[in-house]
Amino acid sequence: MPEGHTIHRLSRDLSRAFGRRPVAASTLQDRFEASAALLDGATMTRTDAHGKHLFLIFRAHRPADRILHIHLGLYGKFPIAKTPAQEPRGALRLRLENESAWADLRGPTACEVWTPVEKSVLEARLGPDPLRPRPRGDDAWSRLSRSRVPVGQLLMDQQVVAGMGNVYRAEVLFRAAMSPHRPGRLVRRDEWDPMWTDLVTLMKAGLRSGRIVTTRPSHRPRTGRVRREDAHYVYRRTGLPCRVCGTPVATQVLAARNLFWCPSCQAT
């Protein structure tokens, strides 16, 4: 599933391709036909992202905004290309098109036209997003510090931190030298604040580059562009030696997701 930096990057790219101009909207799926008709010919005024949720805001022929809410889930794709567009085919949920670009949405978990009130209700349930303007981790700390659930599980809860996925979860905990099994209520504030700042820094770097690189230069080969196999400390490195201490990286399933950590560097 795409992590938050990917959704913010997609939001930015969609705004550049379709923003402030009328768009043609169409679909090949009967169940989305009425919603596509609501957007067809409307002007996309802006885009927004909160965690893993993407919002396209349209000014239609009448004054009320129409908001397209999208959650890509595990299988959703929304690539953007320059015109001319290919012939629409297959399970196409939505095509957006103007004179210079087109984008086909396929396989999302959610794709629905909302009102501004519905958007506000969803955002009120979500935790803080490290990539939104002036991100603050206070609300995340408030929820985390009251829970007996392991911090490694809490960080995947979108009501605690919006946009964090499995890669950032594993890597930010390693960089903080914190055990993913520690109960949230035992994480001290003076430990949480640097971890939140580190997460903001890592996700902003991911937004800029389009990839997740969490290893420090001193812990990877000096070969110019960071190779995929050198980009992470523990994520998907089960059994390989820790880049810091040499202990084999461990893994287990936690809340239906694979968890990766170093039993030595993250002992407490």
Secondary structure in CASP SS format (residue, H / E / C, confidence):
PFRMAT SS
TARGET T0000
AUTHOR 0000-0000-0000
METHOD secondary structure of the structure
MODEL  1
M C 1.00
P C 1.00
E C 1.00
G H 1.00
H H 1.00
T H 1.00
I H 1.00
H H 1.00
R H 1.00
L H 1.00
S H 1.00
R H 1.00
D H 1.00
L H 1.00
S H 1.00
R H 1.00
A H 1.00
F H 1.00
G E 1.00
R C 1.00
R C 1.00
P E 1.00
V C 1.00
A E 1.00
A E 1.00
S E 1.00
T C 1.00
L C 1.00
Q C 1.00
D H 1.00
R H 1.00
F H 1.00
E H 1.00
A H 1.00
S H 1.00
A H 1.00
A H 1.00
L H 1.00
L H 1.00
D C 1.00
G C 1.00
A C 1.00
T E 1.00
M E 1.00
T E 1.00
R E 1.00
T E 1.00
D E 1.00
A E 1.00
H E 1.00
G C 1.00
K C 1.00
H E 1.00
L E 1.00
F E 1.00
L E 1.00
I E 1.00
F E 1.00
R E 1.00
A C 1.00
H C 1.00
R C 1.00
P C 1.00
A C 1.00
D E 1.00
R E 1.00
I E 1.00
L E 1.00
H E 1.00
I E 1.00
H E 1.00
L C 1.00
G C 1.00
L C 1.00
Y C 1.00
G C 1.00
K E 1.00
F C 1.00
P C 1.00
I E 1.00
A E 1.00
K E 1.00
T C 1.00
P C 1.00
A C 1.00
Q C 1.00
E C 1.00
P C 1.00
R C 1.00
G C 1.00
A C 1.00
L C 1.00
R C 1.00
L E 1.00
R E 1.00
L E 1.00
E E 1.00
N C 1.00
E C 1.00
S C 1.00
A E 1.00
W E 1.00
A E 1.00
D E 1.00
L E 1.00
R E 1.00
G C 1.00
P C 1.00
T C 1.00
A E 1.00
C E 1.00
E E 1.00
V E 1.00
W E 1.00
T C 1.00
P H 1.00
V H 1.00
E H 1.00
K H 1.00
S H 1.00
V H 1.00
L H 1.00
E H 1.00
A H 1.00
R H 1.00
L C 1.00
G C 1.00
P C 1.00
D C 1.00
P C 1.00
L C 1.00
R C 1.00
P C 1.00
R C 1.00
P C 1.00
R C 1.00
G C 1.00
D H 1.00
D H 1.00
A H 1.00
W H 1.00
S H 1.00
R H 1.00
L H 1.00
S C 1.00
R C 1.00
S C 1.00
R C 1.00
V C 1.00
P E 1.00
V H 1.00
G H 1.00
Q H 1.00
L H 1.00
L C 1.00
M C 1.00
D C 1.00
Q C 1.00
Q C 1.00
V C 1.00
V C 1.00
A C 1.00
G C 1.00
M C 1.00
G C 1.00
N H 1.00
V H 1.00
Y H 1.00
R H 1.00
A H 1.00
E H 1.00
V H 1.00
L H 1.00
F H 1.00
R H 1.00
A C 1.00
A C 1.00
M C 1.00
S C 1.00
P C 1.00
H C 1.00
R C 1.00
P E 1.00
G H 1.00
R H 1.00
L H 1.00
V C 1.00
R C 1.00
R H 1.00
D H 1.00
E H 1.00
W H 1.00
D H 1.00
P H 1.00
M H 1.00
W H 1.00
T H 1.00
D H 1.00
L H 1.00
V H 1.00
T H 1.00
L H 1.00
M H 1.00
K H 1.00
A H 1.00
G H 1.00
L H 1.00
R H 1.00
S H 1.00
G C 1.00
R C 1.00
I C 1.00
V C 1.00
T C 1.00
T C 1.00
R C 1.00
P H 1.00
S H 1.00
H H 1.00
R C 1.00
P C 1.00
R C 1.00
T C 1.00
G C 1.00
R C 1.00
V C 1.00
R C 1.00
R H 1.00
E H 1.00
D H 1.00
A C 1.00
H C 1.00
Y C 1.00
V C 1.00
Y C 1.00
R C 1.00
R C 1.00
T E 1.00
G C 1.00
L C 1.00
P E 1.00
C C 1.00
R C 1.00
V C 1.00
C C 1.00
G C 1.00
T C 1.00
P E 1.00
V E 1.00
A E 1.00
T E 1.00
Q E 1.00
V E 1.00
L E 1.00
A C 1.00
A C 1.00
R E 1.00
N E 1.00
L E 1.00
F E 1.00
W E 1.00
C C 1.00
P C 1.00
S C 1.00
C C 1.00
Q C 1.00
A C 1.00
T C 1.00
END
